[in-house]
Amino acid sequence: MFWRKAKPRDLAAEHHGRAIGFLAEGHVEEAQAEYEAALEIDGDRIPTRLGLARLHLDAERPDAALPHCQHVLKQDAANVEASVLLARAYGLQSKYDWAIGQLRRTLLIDPDHLEAMELLREINAQRLALTPGEAGSLRSQQTWAISEYHQIRKTVARQSRLGWRLKQLFKRPR
């Protein structure tokens, strides 16, 4: 007699599938429980970690999403989705420089990634806070931004001149 060997069940994939179904129906708590159950079975499952991170970010809990994104990036440093989610978490924590750095790394991996480009624009706008009505008028904020830009240009020019002078010093014959 021929017995068919049943395929081993992938319980983590089943929990992951149920979590996606719960999210589609709008049951966030149940989806989170299913994602966590899938991670208890297989803690290195990348799609599950990314789904749970996205769920936490949608609920504006960046502290809960960070470890999942970082775990995925430790496994696969070129994972663009994890990198974008990590930048989004940094943006929610108001760590704008970290978010921008992460998004720049993401765009080095995939220069045409639309979500990363859009998030970079949003975070730059948040960082500059060029919104009228908050801290003075838009005109005063633009003036401040331009003066900051000129100050940075002067600093860079001064540093490059110093570097050139040091090169000339070390080139001199003794």
FIKOL-998382 format. One record per atom (N, C-alpha, C): x, z, y; residue in three letters. Coordinates in pm, whole numbers, plus 32768, in hexadecimal, padded with zeros to 4 digits. Last residue first. Example, Ala and Ser with C-alpha at 12.3 -4.5 7.8 and 13.67 -1.06 7.14 Angstrom:
BEGIN
850582C47F1FSER 855782CA7F96SER 850A83138003SER 8527830C7DC7ALA 84CE830C7E3EALA 8528830C7EB6ALA 
//
This chain:
BEGIN
97F181439B1DARG 983581BF9B44ARG 98C981B19B40ARG 96F0806C9B8EPRO 976B80819B40PRO 97B380FD9B74PRO 959480AE9B86ARG 961080A89BD3ARG 968980BE9B78ARG 94B380DD9AF3LYS 94F3805B9AE2LYS 957C80559B27LYS 944D81D09B45PHE 948A81CA9AC1PHE 94D081469AA6PHE 93E781889C42LEU 944E81EF9C35LEU 949781E59BB0LEU 932280D29BFFGLN 939680A59C4BGLN 940881089C42GLN 926D817D9B7FLYS 92AA810F9B34LYS 932980E19B7ALYS 9223821F9C57LEU 926B825B9BE6LEU 92AE81EF9B91LEU 919C81629CF2ARG 921581A19D26ARG 926781DF9CB5ARG 90C4812C9C4BTRP 912280C19C6BTRP 91A580FB9C9ETRP 904582279C4BGLY 907981F09BCEGLY 90DE81829BE7GLY 8FFC82329D57LEU 905882969D23LEU 909682649CA0LEU 8F4481629D5CARG 8FBE815A9DADARG 902781BB9D7AARG 8E8181CB9CB1SER 8EC981539C86SER 8F4981409CD9SER 8E2A82A69D47GLN 8E6982BD9CC6GLN 8EB782439C97GLN 8DBC82239E24ARG 8E2B82809E37ARG 8E7582979DB3ARG 8CEF81949DA7ALA 8D5A814B9DEBALA 8DD481A59DFFALA 8C52826A9D4EVAL 8C8D820E9CECVAL 8D0081C19D2CVAL 8C0782D89E45THR 8C5283299DE3THR 8C9882CF9D7FTHR 8B7582079EB5LYS 8BEE82369EF8LYS 8C4682859E96LYS 8AA181F79DFDARG 8AFB81859E0FARG 8B7E81AF9E51ARG 8A2882F09E2CILE 8A6582D49DA8ILE 8AC582609DB2ILE 89CE82C69F30GLN 8A2C83339F14GLN 8A73831B9E8FGLN 891681F99F06HIS 898E81DF9F57HIS 89F8824B9F40HIS 885882869E6BTYR 889B820F9E36TYR 891C81F49E82TYR 880183469F22GLU 884583709EA6GLU 889582FC9E6BGLU 8784829D9FD9SER 87FA82EAA004SER 8848831D9F8ASER 86B5823D9F36ILE 871881E09F6AILE 8795822B9F98ILE 862583299F0AALA 865F82E19E98ALA 86CB82809EC7ALA 85D18367A010TRP 862983C39FC8TRP 866E837C9F55TRP 852A828DA03CTHR 859F82A2A092THR 860382FDA04FTHR 846882BF9F7CGLN 84B882459F72GLN 853782529FC6GLN 83FE83AC9FE2GLN 843E83AD9F5FGLN 849783329F4CGLN 83938352A0D0SER 840083B4A0D5SER 844983BBA04FSER 82CD82A1A069ARG 8338826FA0C1ARG 83AD82D1A0C5ARG 821F83499FE8LEU 826B82E99F99LEU 82E282B49FEALEU 82348497A06ESER 81FD8410A067SER 825783B7A011SER 824085C39FA5GLY 82578574A01DGLY 821F84E8A00AGLY 821685DB9E82ALA 827B86239ED1ALA 829D85D09F4CALA 810685479E63GLU 813A85BF9E20GLU 81A086069E77GLU 80B984659EF2GLY 806684DC9EF9GLY 80A285579EB8GLY 8120835D9E1EPRO 80F6838D9EA1PRO 80A3840C9E96PRO 823183709D49THR 81A0836D9D50THR 817583A39DD7THR 8335835A9CCFLEU 830C83109D47LEU 827483019D49LEU 83E083E49C19ALA 836684209C51ALA 833C83DC9CD2ALA 84BA83AC9B85LEU 84C483969C16LEU 844E83D29C60LEU 845283F09A8DARG 84CC84309ABEARG 84D984219B55ARG 837883499A75GLN 836383DA9A77GLN 83DC84219AB2GLN 83FD82549A71ALA 839D82709ADDALA 838283059AE7ALA 848F82729986ASN 84D682619A05ASN 847A827E9A7AASN 83BA827F98D4ILE 840E82F598E6ILE 846082EA9966ILE 834E817998E9GLU 82FD81F09907GLU 8354826A9926GLU 842880DB9896ARG 83EF80CB991DARG 83A081489946ARG 844381399791LEU 84B2814797EFLEU 8481813A987FLEU 835180E59724LEU 836A81749730LEU 83DD818F9791LEU 837D7FD09728GLU 831080099776GLU 8325809F978CGLU 84577FBA9678MET 84647F8C9702MET 83F97FCA975BMET 83E98020958CALA 845B806395C9ALA 846B803A965BALA 83227F639559GLU 82FC7FEF9570GLU 836D803C95B4GLU 83BA7E77952FLEU 83617E8495A3LEU 833B7F1595C2LEU 84F47E2194E2HIS 848F7E8394BBHIS 84377EA59533HIS 85C97D7694FBASP 85447D419519ASP 84D47DA394F5ASP 86B77DEF94A8PRO 86A37DD59537PRO 86177DA6955BPRO 86FC7ED693D5ASP 86957E6E93D9ASP 86737E51946BASP 87E67F689413ILE 87C97F429388ILE 87677ECD9386ILE 87D27F8A9522LEU 884C7F4B94EELEU 88357F1C945ELEU 86E2800E9533LEU 86E67F839561LEU 87687F3E953ELEU 8735810894D6THR 86D180BC948CTHR 86D6802994B3THR 87DF8156959FARG 881581429518ARG 87B580ED94C5ARG 871E816D9668ARG 878A81099677ARG 87CB80ED95F1ARG 868A82419604LEU 864B81BD960ELEU 86B4814F9622LEU 8743830F961CGLN 871082EB9598GLN 86D28260959AGLN 876283179734GLY 87D482FA96DDGLY 87A882CD9653GLY 865D8360977CILE 869282DE97A7ILE 870A82B79752ILE 86508460970CALA 85F383F796E1ALA 8628836D9704ALA 871484E3979CTRP 872384D6970BTRP 86C9846696D7TRP 86A384D5989BASP 872484969882ASP 873B848297EDASP 85B38569987ETYR 85AF84DA9899TYR 86338495987CTYR 851E864697FFLYS 85AE862D97F1LYS 85C285969802LYS 8414868B97F4SER 845186739878SER 84E9866B9871SER 83A186819702GLN 83E386FF9725GLN 842586F897AEGLN 8350857D96F7LEU 82E885E39702LEU 8322866B9727LEU 844C850796D4GLY 840184EE974EGLY 839385559763GLY 848A855B95D2TYR 84DC85899641TYR 8493857696C6TYR 83C284C9954CALA 83C1855C9548ALA 8415859595BAALA 841983C6957FARG 839683F195B1ARG 838C848995B4ARG 850883C994F3ALA 850B83B89584ALA 848783E495C2ALA 849D83DF93F1LEU 84F484499425LEU 84FC844194BELEU 841782EC93DELEU 83CA836993DALEU 841C83DE9410LEU 84F2823F93E5VAL 848D82389450VAL 843B82B99453VAL 8571828B92F7SER 85B882969376SER 8556829593ECSER 84B782479237ALA 84DC82D49248ALA 852082EA92CEALA 84BB8130925BGLU 8440817C9272GLU 845D82119288GLU 85C080E69214VAL 859380D4929EVAL 8517812892BAVAL 86BE81599164ASN 862C8156915EASN 85F5815891ECASN 87CD816F9147ALA 879A80F69188ALA 870380EC9184ALA 8806824E90B2ALA 882382539142ALA 87EC81DB918DALA 876A82E68FC6ASP 8778825B8FEFASP 878982569086ASP 878783FC8FAAGLN 878483A68F34GLN 87A283168F57GLN 8781845090B0LYS 87F48476905ELYS 87FB84208FE1LYS 868983EF90FELEU 870183B09137LEU 878083DA90EFLEU 85E4849D906FVAL 85E2840E904FVAL 866083CA9085VAL 8625858C90F4HIS 863D857F9064HIS 864284EC903BHIS 85CA855691F7GLN 8659856A91E0GLN 867C855D914CGLN 84B6854A91C9CYS 84FE84D591FCCYS 859384E091E0CYS 848A86529174HIS 846985E2911BHIS 84B385649147HIS 84D786F2924DPRO 852186FB91CFPRO 850586869170PRO 841786969320LEU 84A886809326LEU 84EF868A929ELEU 831186EC92FEALA 8334866392D7ALA 83CB864E92CFALA 82FE87E99365ALA 82E287D992D6ALA 830D874E92A5ALA 833387B99470ASP 838D88119425ASP 83798803938FASP 825C871C94CAPRO 82DF86DD94B2PRO 833E87359462PRO 812F870394BAARG 8181876F9482ARG 820C87369462ARG 8057865694FFGLU 80B2868D9563GLU 80F8870B9534GLU 7FD885D0943DALA 7F9C86519462ALA 7FF1869A94CAALA 808685019420ASP 800184E19456ASP 7FB985609480ASP 8157858D93A9LEU 816885599431LEU 80E285359470LEU 80EB85C592ADHIS 811086349307HIS 811E86039397HIS 80CF84BD924FLEU 805A8514925BLEU 8076858892BBLEU 81D9846C9246ARG 817C842892A2ARG 80FF847D92B8ARG 82338518917BALA 826D85219203ALA 820F84E19268ALA 819D84BA90A4LEU 8189854390D2LEU 81C18556915FLEU 820883B79091GLY 817983CA90AAGLY 815C845590DFGLY 831483F19058LEU 82F383AC90D4LEU 825F83BB90F6LEU 82F6846D8F5DARG 833184B78FCDARG 830F84769053ARG 828B83958ECFTHR 823E84108EDFTHR 827384618F54THR 835882D58ED0PRO 82D782B88F11PRO 828283358F2APRO 842D836D8E45ILE 843683448ED2ILE 83AD83268F10ILE 845384758D7EARG 83FD83FF8D8BARG 83EF83DB8E1FARG 84D785578D37ASP 852584EC8D75ASP 84D4846D8D8AASP 8435860A8CB1GLY 845B86298D3AGLY 84A885BC8D81GLY 833885F68BE8ASP 83AF85A38C03ASP 83D485B38C96ASP 828D86D68BE7ILE 82AE868F8B6BILE 832F86418B7DILE 827D87218CEFGLU 82A487878C8DGLU 82CD87468C09GLU 822186368D5FLEU 82AC865D8D7ALEU 82DA86CD8D1DLEU 8119863A8D0AALA 817185CE8CDDALA 820385F28CF2ALA 80C187188D97ALA 80C0871C8D05ALA 811B86AF8CCDALA 80D686B48E9CGLU 812B87258E74GLU 813087348DDCGLU 801085EE8E91TYR 809C85CA8EACTYR 80FA86398E7DTYR 7F3086918E63GLU 7F59862F8DFEGLU 7FEA86038E13GLU 7F2787258F51ALA 7F36876B8ED1ALA 7F64870B8E64ALA 7EFC86549008GLN 7F7786A39010GLN 7F9086EC8F8DGLN 7DFE86068FB7ALA 7E6D85A88FADALA 7EF285F38FB1ALA 7D6B86E88FFAGLU 7D7586C18F6DGLU 7DEA86618F58GLU 7D8986DF9111GLU 7DBB875390C5GLU 7DCC87329032GLU 7D0D85E79158VAL 7D9B85FD9170VAL 7DD28670911BVAL 7C39850B9116HIS 7C4C859490E3HIS 7CE185B690E7HIS 7BFF84039150GLY 7C08846291BEGLY 7C1784F39194GLY 7C0E833E9098GLU 7B8B837B90ABGLU 7B8A83E1911BGLU 7D1B830A909DALA 7CC0829E90C3ALA 7C3382D490DEALA 7D7A83FB9037LEU 7D9583D890C3LEU 7D35836B90F3LEU 7D2583E58F2EPHE 7CEF844F8F83PHE 7D0584319017PHE 7DC6830A8EDEGLY 7D3383018EDEGLY 7CF3836B8F37GLY 7EC0837C8EF4ILE 7EA083088F48ILE 7E0882F68F4FILE 7EA884408E2EALA 7EBE84678EBAALA 7E9B83F58F18ALA 7E9083A48D48ARG 7E1E83F58D73ARG 7E2C841F8E05ARG 7F96833D8D42GLY 7F2382E48D52GLY 7EA6832E8D80GLY 802584298D16HIS 803D83DA8D8FHIS 7FC7837D8DAAHIS 7FC984708C1AHIS 7FAE84C98C8CHIS 7FBE847D8D10HIS 803083928B8DGLU 7FA083AC8B90GLU 7F7B84068C06GLU 814283B38BAFALA 8102833B8BE8ALA 806B834E8BF0ALA 8163849F8B20ALA 8182849D8BAFALA 814084268BF3ALA 812584518A1CLEU 80CC84AD8A63LEU 80E584AE8AFALEU 812A83518968ASP 8178837889DDASP 811D83CF8A34ASP 811A835D880EARG 80D48365888DARG 8134839288FAARG 81AE82748736PRO 81AE82FC876DPRO 816B82FA87F6PRO 80DC81A0867CLYS 813D81AE86E7LYS 813A823D8719LYS 80BE81CA8521ALA 808281D585A6ALA 80F181E4860DALA 810180EC842DLYS 8137815D8476LYS 80F8815C8500LYS 8025809A8334ARG 8058807D83B9ARG 808E80FB83F6ARG 8070807181ECTRP 803C80C78255TRP 8079809D82D8TRP 80207FC180DCPHE 80687FBB815APHE 8024801681BEPHE 805280007F8BMET 800080008000MET 80578000807DMET 
//
